[in-house]
Amino acid sequence: MMPVQHPDMEWKMFAGTSNPSLAALLFIAAILCFYPAAGVRAADNGNSNAEFTLGAGDSINVFVWKDPSLSRTVAVRPDGKINYPLVGEIQAKGRTLRDIEAALSAGLKNYLKQPIVNVILEDAASHTVYVLGEVTKSGVYRLGSSMTVLQAIALAGGFTPFADRNKVTIIDASTTGALPPPDQRKIFNYGKFIDGKVGNIVLQPGDTVLVP
């Protein structure tokens, strides 16, 4: 189970700023985007999860109307595929929940009359970020919708007293081996952010936030 940080901890992280009004605004903004959506239908009902892109390790719930025997939870295998009765193997990694609904519906047309398939995101295991270094609780955290660097740090309990808040490094998920040269690294400067000189940074699945 992913660690869940109480909002009070997030407030403490920002409360140290010399501008109380700005601290309050930062706290409210972080809370509004704090929790990811979970288990929502991918059908065309205005839900943003319909466009959630699947990755290896994710799980989905498949519901087939009027045929409960075909309703089940399916996991995306390491090779990026899922196996479903009557349909067989289909590519899931890199495709949205809406795509999977369409693929399963098409595959079931050979066996059912006008099949209606709904797909719900059960577990977004592939959408995680790593928060390491001078934070209270280093670890792996679930990536919420449009999660920022500060929200990830808040999930990890905030900065420690020894953290260099102006040199937070974001390592791209595609980076392998040694760290890129300093001039190619993505740096988040907390001091400049508080002063309104730079914006926050939105994280991507697999990113690492390193607090020196």
N, C-alpha and C positions, 0 to 999 in steps of 0.2 A: 504494500500500500504506500502511495506517495505521501511524504510528509505534508501536512496542512498547517500553515502558519496562521495564528490568530491575527486579526487586523491590528490589534494593539501593538504588536511587534513592528508592523509596517509603519505605524505612526511614530514609534520611537526612532526608527531609522531616519525619518525626515525631520524630527523635532529639533535636531541640533542646529538647524540653520538659523542665521541671525534675522531672518525675515519670517515672522510667524504666519503672516497671511499666505506667503508663497508655500510654506510648509503645509498649511492646511489644504491648499489647492492641489499640491502634489499627492497628498494622502488620498483625497477624494478621487482624483484621476486614476490612481493606482487601483483603488478598490473597485471602481466601475468596470475594470477589465480583468479583475483578479481571478475569477473562476471560469474555466472553460465549459462550454456547453457539453452535455453528455446525453447519449441515448435518445436521439431525436430522429423522427422519420426522415428519410431522404426523398420522400415524394414531393411533388411540386406544390408546396404549401408555404413558400417564402422562407423556409429554413435554410440558413447558410451552411449547415452541415451537409446538404445535398452535394456541395462542391468540395467536400473534404477529400483530399488526395490520400489514398491508402498507401501503406508501406509494409514491409515485412514485419511480422509480429503483431500487426493489428488484428482485431477480431470484429466481425459483423454478425448481427442477427438478421436472418432472412425469414420473412413471413410470406407465405403463399395463401391467398384468400381461398377459403372453401377446401383447402387441402392441408390440414395441420401436419400430416405425416411428412411433408416436405419442408416444414418450418424448423429451423435449427440455427445453432451458432457455428460459424465457420471462421477459421483462422487463416491469415495469409502466411503461407510457408516462406522459408528463407529464399526460395527461388522466385518469389513474387506471385505465385499462383494459388488459386483455391480449387478445391474439388467439390463438386456439387452433384447430388443424385440426378440421373437422367441427362444432365447437361455435360458432365465430365469436367475436365480442367479448363479454366479460363484465366487469363492474365488479370491480376488485380492490382499489383504494385504500379503506382503512377496513374491509376484511374480513380475517378470519383465514385461516390456512392450511387449517384444517378447513373453513371456508366454501368455499374454492376447490375443495377435494377434492369436496365435495358438489355444487357447481355443475357441475364437469367430468363427474362421474359421471352426473349427470342428463342432461347434453347428449349424452353418448356412448351412452346407452341406446337411442337411435334407430338406432345402427349396430353396437353390440356387445352380446352377451348377458352380462348381469350384469358390467359393467365394474368393475374394481377399480383405483382411482386413488390413488396416494400422492404427496404434495407435500412437498418438502424446501426449506427456506430456503437459497438459494445465496448471496445477498449482501443485507445489510440496509443499503443505501446511504442510505435515508431516515432511519435512526435514528442521527443524529450530534449532537454538541454542539460548541460553539465555546468555546475557552478562550483568553482574551486578556489582555493587560496584563503585570503583573509576575510572569510565570512563565518558566521556562527555555526552553520551546519552545511559543510560541503557535501555535495551529492548530486544525484540525478533527479530532475524534476519534470513533471508533465508540462508540456508546452501548451499554454492556452492560446486562444485566438488573439493574434496581434500582440503577443507578450513582448514587453520591452526589457531592456537590461535592468532597469531599476526594479521592475516587478520580479524578475528572476532572483535578484539579490535579496529582495524582501522575502521571497519564499525560503531562501537559505538563511533567514534570520537576521539579515542586515550585515553591515560592515563590522569588523572587529575594531577595537581602538587602534590597532597597528596598521590598518589598511591604508594604502595609498589610493585615495578615492579619485585622483585625477589621472590615473594610469590604468584604468580597467581595460583589459584586452579581450576582444571578442575573436575567437578562433573559428574560422569557417569550417563547417562539417567536411568539406572536401579536402582540407589540409591534411597531408600525411607526412610523417617523418618530422624533420626539424621545423621550428617555427619560422614563418616568413621573416624577411629582413624588417627592421623597425619601420622603414618608410612604406612598407606594404601592409602593415598591421592596422586593424580597425581599433581605434582607441576611443574610449568614452571618458570624458573629463567631467567629473561630477561638479567641480567648482564652476566651470564655465556653463554647465547646464543650469545650475542654481541662479547664475547671473543672467540667464537668458541668451547666452552667446552661441550655444549649440543646442541641437534637438536631441531627443531620446533616440535610441536605436532599437528597431524591431528585430527580434531574433528569428532564426529559421531552424527547422528541425535538425538536431545533431550539433548545433553550435555549442561552443564552450566559452563560458564567461570566467576569465581568470583575473582575480583581484590580488595584486601584488602586496 
